[in-house]
Amino acid sequence: MRIDELDSLRATALVMMLVLNFVTDLNHFGIMNTETGDQWWWLARITASLFVGISGVSYFLAHRLEYDFTKTTGRTKRLIFWAFVITIITYIFEPSAYVRFGILHFLALASIVAFPVARKPEFAFGIGLLLLIIPLSSNSNLVWLGLRETGFIAVDYFPLNPWLGIFFIGLALASRIYPEGKPLTEIQWPEKWLWFGRNTLTIYVIHQPILIGLLVLTGQVPLEDIL
């Protein structure tokens, strides 16, 4: 069952992500400058927290009535496929900062490890709190598991601390916010807006080629800087 207000919130998070990734592209090509701790840095963390938290809520709703692991594996396989497509593409174009454990890798792992507690919100909440303090390592071999600390360069990195904790806490809170799986509001959201919230994977996969293509077409970035 889909809840329109969640799709609307997810669409909002998606638009925020698109804006932030465009800013990241501008920073990468030297068109503008961003720094750690500035408004863009904070907005990135707010956006990621919103997106991951909503994913946890949706995970609870998906398993509230139908506790079926095959329902999880279907979407997880798509996430894994596109995650490694992005890994390969970013390695080709940006080998010094390619994606090894980005948002899609993270969501695929979260979808698997959260299944045992999908209907046990109290356990999910406790595990989520523990995951917020899980120690990360400087071992470069652990980056593929999301267990390396963030002190390295990558286009996209979602380590298990804090993001898996936020996912589990979102799952746990959903049992209180949506115990019956019913929306909290009766707002009639525009269908075109809800479409964005219901097709986040597709939009995420195609958005960077479109953004960079626009920079090339408008003459902001020479084509040779991309190839």
N, C-alpha and C positions, 0 to 999 in steps of 0.2 A: 504493500500500500504506500502510495506517495503522499506526502504532506506538502501542500503548495507553499506554505510559509517557509519550510526548510529549503525547498527548491529555489525560492526567492532569495533566501539568505545565502545559499550556495552560489547563486548567480552574482550576488553582490561581492562575495569573496573572489569569484572568478574575475570580475572586472577589476577589482583591486590588484589581483595578481598580474593581469595583463598590463596595467599601468606600471606596476613595479618592474616587470620584466623589460618593458620598453625603456624605463629609466636606466636599468642595468645595462641594456644595450648601448644607450647613449654614453654611459660612463665608460664602458669597455672601449668604445671607439673614440674616446676623448672629446666628445661633443659637450658633455657636462661632467661635473665632478660630484661624487657622493662620498661620504665618509662614515666611518663607524660612529654610531651614536647620534647621527643627524636624523631629521624627520623621516627620511626614506628608510633608514635602518630600522627605526621603530615601527613604521608602517608595515615593513616586511614581516616583522615578528607578529604584529597584530593580525595581519592577513593569514599567515601560516597557522597561527593558533585557531583562528576562526574556521579555516578550511579543515584542519585536522580534527577539531572538536566536532564539527558537523558530520564528518566521516564516522566518528565514533557513535554519534547519535543515530545516524542512518544504519549503522551496523546492528545496533540493538533492534531497531524497527524491522529490519529485514529478517531477523531471526525470532521475533516475538511470538509469531504463530507457527512458523514452519522452521523447525530446528533441523536443517538438512545441510550437511557439509558440501554436497554436490552443488547446492545453490551458491556457496561461497567459491568453490573452485572454478566455476565458469568465468566469473568476473576476474578472479585472481590470475587465471591464465592469460587473459587479455592484458592485465596490468604488467605481468612479467614480460610478455612479448614486447610491449611498447617500451617498457623500462630499458630493455637491453638494445632495442633499436636506437633509443636516445643515447645510450652508452656508446654504441658503435659510431653514430653520427658525430657526437661531440668529440670522440677520440680522433676522428678523421680531421675535423676542422679546428679543434682546440686541444691538442694532445697534452698540454701542460696543465689543463684544468678540466678534463673531461668528467662526466657524471658517472660516479661509481655507486652511489647510494642516494639517489634523489627522491623526490616525492613519490614517484610511481613505484620505485623499489620498496620504499617505506610502506606504502599502502598495501602492497602485495604481501609483505611480511606480516603486517598488522592483521590483515584479513585471515591469515592462517593461525597465528598465535592467540588471537582473541576468541576463537571459536569455543574453546572449553568453558569460557566464562560469559558467553553471549547471553545466557539466561541467569547469571549469578552476579547481579550488579554490585552486591556488597563486596564480593571477592575482586571484581574488576576495579572498584574504587580503591581498595587497599593496595592492589598490585600497581595501579596507576600512580599512587603516591610514592611507592617504593621506586618505581621507574624514574621518577623525577630526580632521584638522588643517586641513581646507578652510576658508578664511576666509569668514566671513559678512559681509553688507553691512547698512548701516543704511538702504538704499534701500527705501522702502515698496513699490515696484512689484515687488520680488523675493520678497515674502512668498508669492505664489501658486506659486512654484517651490521653496519651502522654503529659500531662500538668504538670508533676512533674519535678522539676529541676534534674540535673544529679548527685546530691550528694548522690548516693547510689550504691550498687554493683549489676550489672546485666550482664549476658553474652552478651546481645545485647539490646541496647536501642536507639530509634530514637525519641526524643521528638519533638513536633510541632515547637518549636523554636530551631534551625533555619530551620529544614529540610522541613517543609511544605512550608515555604517561598521560599526555593530554588526550590521546585517542581513547585510552581505557577509562579515563575520568568522564569523557563525553558519553561513552557507552553507559556508564553507571548513572549519570545524571538523567539520561534519557528515560530510564525506568521510572523516575519521579515526575519528569516533565510530560511524558507521553505514556502513562501506564496502560491506557486503552488504545493507544495508537491513533488517537484522534487529534486533529489540529486544534490549536489554542485560539485561533482567530477565524473569522469568516470573511476575511478580505478576499475579493476577487482580483487576483493578480493577472496582468496581461499575459496571454498564452505565449507571445513571442519572448517575453522576459523569462518566463518559466522554462522555455526551451533551452536557454543558456544554462540554467541550473540542472537540467536533466541530461545535458550533453557535455559535461565538463571534460571528460577524457578526450573526446574527439577534438574539442577546441584547444585543449592543452597541447595535444600532439602537433597540431598544425600552426599554432600561433607564432612560434619563433620564425619559421621561414617567411611568414607573411610580414611580420614586423621588420625583419632585416631586409626583405625585398622592398618594402616601402622606403627604407633608408637609402637603398641603392637607387631606386627609381627617382627619388627626389634629389639625388646628387649629394646627399649628406655623407655617404660612405662610398668610396671607390670600389668597384667590383673586385679589383685585385686584392683588396684588403680582406675579402671574404674567402677567396679561393686559395 
